[in-house]
Amino acid sequence: MTDRRRFEQQVLPHIDAAFNLARWLTRNDHDAEDVVQDAMLRAYRHFESLRGEARPWLLAIVRNACFSWIQRNRPAEVAAGLDGDAAEAATPPADGPEALLARELDRRMLNKAIAALPLQFREVLILRELEDLSYREIARIADVPIGTVMSRLARARRLLTESVRVITLASRLQTEK
Amino acid sequence: MKPEEAARLLHAYVDRELDAAKSLELEAQLAADPALRERFERLRELSAGIREKADYHAAPSSLVARLNAVLPGAGSDAAPRRASRWILPVAAAALVAALALGIALVRPGDEETLAREMVASHVRSTLGDRLIDVASSDQHTVKPWLSARLPFSPPVADFSPEGFELAGARLDYVGGRPVAVLVYKRRQHLIDVFIWPGSGPSDGAYSRDGFNVERSSAEGMRISLVSDLNRNELSDLARLLTARR
């Protein structure tokens, strides 16, 4: 079987996962398409390095392509979330409510709130909740220790809850006006 | 289990990442602590809510079409086989020349052994303290030190501006010959760069025992990188090393 054939069978089926991650990280259809195309070509060139499961392997390549792209085009975003890690490590998780009731979650608001998360937190949340990857796989993809995955995920959920609450309140005020 | 620890482990429990012993411990705590139970329920609901309601962006068909056109080696006429047109004749010519000259071709088995030796060297050096014989980020210190001890003069450069800091070098013995090993740092990762004179047909990247190995050559030197650093960044360093001459 040719490399191309094997690539089509093993890697290309994960193009939706690749695009979903790139779309959530770049927050833009057009940019996500460009990044995924580059990442796929790169994946093809390094195809012989694939061991084990193709999806986490591909997502690691896509993730790095996204970060390079964001670093080039919106460098402030990459830097923005980083001090959050230190803060997370220093303060034990506050005893605040992690979530308002999820059945109240409005789909549009939820998507807006996830998109507004700092890059590092958005990344782990998408990999965990939408790609259902394990902490170990996420750690490999994001190139951080498992402990960092855990603290970022906790932080992502807390930030998400807070911003959903703010967005919900704001929209309620608006309709009452 | 202390309340703070229970709160910390709640996420891991929701994510089914807690081992059996800790899960049992936490479950006992959940049964005894209604407030903790409440947090757990909300956390689980949030997770379920995201999975159910967050957009999953499937790849547009235009992207799939574009990829089909640009990926090399397609069966269709749309993608020309750029590489294969000249690789075959060149490889055939090289084979004939090698046979004619009686040169032993490098067998895949030798490559495998080399990769294993280099990974072993990398692991040994990170376990013990013999990582670096000459510790310096100054190429003008490292290069003469290596040249004085080897029958060749390896290229040495610091790539701190690009994020690969030269930490020093050591000598090693790989594939039956003395070699130079440059040691670079990137974040918490160490990268060993094995250099010896020679050229080979065996450029490429692969993984061994959780380490990435990338092999290339430039200006008559074989350059092999070994690290637990991710493959993309390792390739970046490989490109820097082969371009700078």
Chai-1 contact restraints between the chains, C-beta under 6 A:
chainA,res_idxA,chainB,res_idxB,connection_type,confidence,min_distance_angstrom,max_distance_angstrom,comment,restraint_id
A,T2,B,G73,contact,1.0,0.0,6.0,A-B,restraint_1
A,R4,B,G73,contact,1.0,0.0,6.0,A-B,restraint_2
A,I15,B,A59,contact,1.0,0.0,6.0,A-B,restraint_3
A,D16,B,A58,contact,1.0,0.0,6.0,A-B,restraint_4
A,D16,B,A59,contact,1.0,0.0,6.0,A-B,restraint_5
A,F19,B,H57,contact,1.0,0.0,6.0,A-B,restraint_6
A,F19,B,A59,contact,1.0,0.0,6.0,A-B,restraint_7
A,N20,B,Y56,contact,1.0,0.0,6.0,A-B,restraint_8
A,N20,B,H57,contact,1.0,0.0,6.0,A-B,restraint_9
A,R23,B,H57,contact,1.0,0.0,6.0,A-B,restraint_10
A,E33,B,L63,contact,1.0,0.0,6.0,A-B,restraint_11
A,M40,B,L67,contact,1.0,0.0,6.0,A-B,restraint_12
A,Y44,B,L71,contact,1.0,0.0,6.0,A-B,restraint_13
A,H46,B,A205,contact,1.0,0.0,6.0,A-B,restraint_14
A,S49,B,A205,contact,1.0,0.0,6.0,A-B,restraint_15
A,S49,B,Y206,contact,1.0,0.0,6.0,A-B,restraint_16
A,S49,B,S207,contact,1.0,0.0,6.0,A-B,restraint_17
A,S49,B,R231,contact,1.0,0.0,6.0,A-B,restraint_18
A,R51,B,S207,contact,1.0,0.0,6.0,A-B,restraint_19
A,N64,B,N232,contact,1.0,0.0,6.0,A-B,restraint_20
A,P92,B,E4,contact,1.0,0.0,6.0,A-B,restraint_21
A,P93,B,A7,contact,1.0,0.0,6.0,A-B,restraint_22
A,E98,B,R39,contact,1.0,0.0,6.0,A-B,restraint_23
A,E98,B,R42,contact,1.0,0.0,6.0,A-B,restraint_24
A,E98,B,L43,contact,1.0,0.0,6.0,A-B,restraint_25
A,A99,B,R42,contact,1.0,0.0,6.0,A-B,restraint_26
A,A99,B,E45,contact,1.0,0.0,6.0,A-B,restraint_27
A,A99,B,L46,contact,1.0,0.0,6.0,A-B,restraint_28
A,A102,B,E45,contact,1.0,0.0,6.0,A-B,restraint_29
A,A102,B,L46,contact,1.0,0.0,6.0,A-B,restraint_30
A,A102,B,G49,contact,1.0,0.0,6.0,A-B,restraint_31
A,L105,B,G49,contact,1.0,0.0,6.0,A-B,restraint_32
A,L105,B,K53,contact,1.0,0.0,6.0,A-B,restraint_33
A,R107,B,K53,contact,1.0,0.0,6.0,A-B,restraint_34
A,L110,B,K53,contact,1.0,0.0,6.0,A-B,restraint_35
A,L110,B,A54,contact,1.0,0.0,6.0,A-B,restraint_36
A,N111,B,D55,contact,1.0,0.0,6.0,A-B,restraint_37
A,I114,B,A54,contact,1.0,0.0,6.0,A-B,restraint_38
A,E129,B,I50,contact,1.0,0.0,6.0,A-B,restraint_39
A,E129,B,R51,contact,1.0,0.0,6.0,A-B,restraint_40
A,L130,B,Y56,contact,1.0,0.0,6.0,A-B,restraint_41
A,Y135,B,E17,contact,1.0,0.0,6.0,A-B,restraint_42
A,D143,B,N230,contact,1.0,0.0,6.0,A-B,restraint_43
A,L153,B,H11,contact,1.0,0.0,6.0,A-B,restraint_44
A,A154,B,H11,contact,1.0,0.0,6.0,A-B,restraint_45
